Amino acid sequence: MIKSGDPIFQKYYGDPKYELTLKFYTLVRRYLTPGSRVLNLGAGSGDGTPWGIRRGEATELVGADVDAAVMENRDVDRAILLSGDTLPFDDETFDLAFSDYVVEHVERPEVFLREVYRVLKPGGAYVFRTPNQYHYVALVARATPHWFHKLVANRMRGLAAEAYEPFPTYYRMNTRGEVHRLAVSCGFSRVDIEMLEGFPAYLMFNSLPFLAGMAYERLVNSSQSLGSLRANIVAVLVR
């Protein structure tokens, strides 16, 4: 098992530029002001990432999720348990919404995006990060049954097998082209998309897969023409 403190990891990935979670939340904060009302879609129970958005950074931070664990989330001012396709908020409620690895689990992405658009104020932004379906991790995930994900997903990330229950994935808004198409069809006026590849987190269970993943990372980061093969889609959709 490769760990972040190991010499091999520090040698190749010690630079903060490879910490994509930090990069994502830095981007989210560009659209955040102390007076903002903010919606964390897919907030979960609060995962403890040191870079996450927490209450006190905005006028109100609402956490919403289909998982009842959201009711235990202490990072938000208010927690909402979602049910069905409709978000339980008035039109033009939020200045900012964000989701971190959530939209791959959305079964009806156009319905979902129309709801996000509805609850955002004019000029408000929806910022999200999601896997690219053309990356090797997503390709394997799509080709394997859900029981397999439950068996190996936590272990491959160095977590206890019972750490959390993986949600079903659909990957219906998980290419750069599909994000752009759906965002425009839902009325967003600006769509910014960046493709990012960081360290091979899913291959840290063994040094040989880790080195293979590192070779892939170096290759796809070597040229913008290979951006469509990078692991992460990071999008900003502005109403």
TARA-V770886 format. One record per residue. RES is the residue in one letter. SS is DSSP state (~ for helix, > for strand, _ for the rest). D_CENTER is the distance of its C-alpha to the mean C-alpha in Angstrom with 1 decimal. Layout:
RES SS D_CENTER
RES SS D_CENTER
This chain:
M _ 24.4
I _ 23.1
K _ 22.0
S _ 20.7
G _ 24.2
D _ 26.0
P ~ 28.0
I ~ 26.6
F ~ 23.0
Q ~ 24.3
K ~ 26.4
Y ~ 23.7
Y ~ 20.5
G _ 22.0
D _ 21.2
P ~ 18.4
K ~ 17.2
Y ~ 15.6
E _ 13.5
L ~ 10.2
T ~ 8.8
L ~ 11.9
K ~ 11.7
F ~ 8.4
Y ~ 10.1
T ~ 13.3
L ~ 12.3
V ~ 11.4
R ~ 14.8
R ~ 16.6
Y _ 16.5
L _ 17.4
T _ 21.0
P _ 23.0
G _ 24.1
S _ 20.8
R > 19.9
V > 16.2
L > 14.1
N > 11.1
L > 10.1
G _ 9.2
A _ 10.6
G _ 12.3
S _ 15.2
G _ 13.8
D _ 12.7
G _ 14.8
T _ 12.7
P _ 15.3
W _ 13.3
G _ 11.7
I _ 13.3
R _ 16.3
R _ 19.3
G _ 22.0
E _ 19.9
A _ 20.5
T _ 23.2
E > 21.1
L > 17.6
V > 17.1
G > 14.7
A > 14.5
D > 13.7
V _ 15.7
D _ 16.1
A ~ 19.2
A ~ 17.8
V ~ 16.4
M ~ 20.1
E ~ 20.2
N _ 17.6
R _ 19.7
D _ 17.2
V _ 17.7
D _ 20.9
R > 20.7
A > 19.0
I > 19.1
L > 19.1
L _ 18.2
S _ 20.5
G _ 20.9
D _ 19.5
T _ 20.7
L _ 19.0
P _ 21.8
F _ 22.1
D _ 24.6
D _ 24.2
E _ 23.1
T _ 22.1
F > 19.2
D > 19.0
L > 15.2
A > 12.3
F > 8.6
S > 5.5
D > 2.6
Y _ 2.6
V _ 5.5
V ~ 7.4
E ~ 8.5
H ~ 10.4
V _ 12.1
E _ 15.7
R _ 16.9
P ~ 14.5
E ~ 17.4
V ~ 18.6
F ~ 15.2
L ~ 14.9
R ~ 18.6
E ~ 18.1
V ~ 15.5
Y ~ 18.0
R ~ 20.8
V ~ 19.7
L > 18.9
K > 21.9
P > 23.3
G > 21.7
G > 18.6
A > 15.1
Y > 11.8
V > 9.1
F > 5.5
R > 3.3
T > 4.3
P > 7.4
N _ 10.7
Q _ 13.2
Y _ 15.9
H _ 14.8
Y ~ 16.9
V ~ 14.4
A ~ 13.3
L ~ 17.1
V ~ 18.2
A ~ 15.8
R ~ 17.2
A ~ 20.7
T _ 20.9
P _ 21.4
H ~ 19.4
W ~ 22.0
F ~ 21.4
H ~ 17.7
K ~ 19.1
L ~ 21.6
V ~ 19.8
A ~ 16.1
N ~ 16.7
R ~ 19.7
M ~ 18.0
R _ 15.8
G _ 18.9
L _ 18.4
A _ 21.2
A _ 21.4
E _ 21.3
A _ 18.4
Y _ 16.4
E _ 16.7
P _ 14.2
F _ 13.5
P _ 14.8
T _ 12.8
Y _ 14.2
Y _ 12.4
R _ 14.3
M _ 12.2
N _ 11.1
T _ 13.6
R ~ 14.2
G ~ 17.3
E ~ 16.1
V ~ 13.5
H ~ 16.5
R ~ 18.9
L ~ 17.3
A ~ 16.5
V ~ 20.2
S ~ 21.6
C _ 20.1
G _ 21.8
F _ 19.3
S _ 21.6
R > 19.4
V > 16.5
D > 15.3
I > 13.2
E > 12.8
M > 12.4
L > 11.9
E _ 13.2
G _ 13.5
F _ 15.6
P _ 15.9
A ~ 14.4
Y ~ 15.3
L ~ 18.8
M _ 19.8
F _ 22.0
N _ 24.8
S ~ 26.1
L ~ 26.9
P ~ 23.6
F ~ 22.0
L ~ 24.6
A ~ 23.9
G ~ 20.2
M ~ 21.3
A ~ 23.7
Y ~ 21.0
E ~ 18.8
R ~ 22.0
L ~ 22.9
V ~ 19.9
N _ 19.7
S _ 23.4
S _ 23.4
Q ~ 21.5
S ~ 23.0
L ~ 20.9
G ~ 17.6
S ~ 16.9
L ~ 16.9
R _ 14.1
A _ 11.2
N > 8.2
I > 8.3
V > 7.8
A > 9.7
V > 12.0
L > 14.1
V > 17.2
R _ 19.6
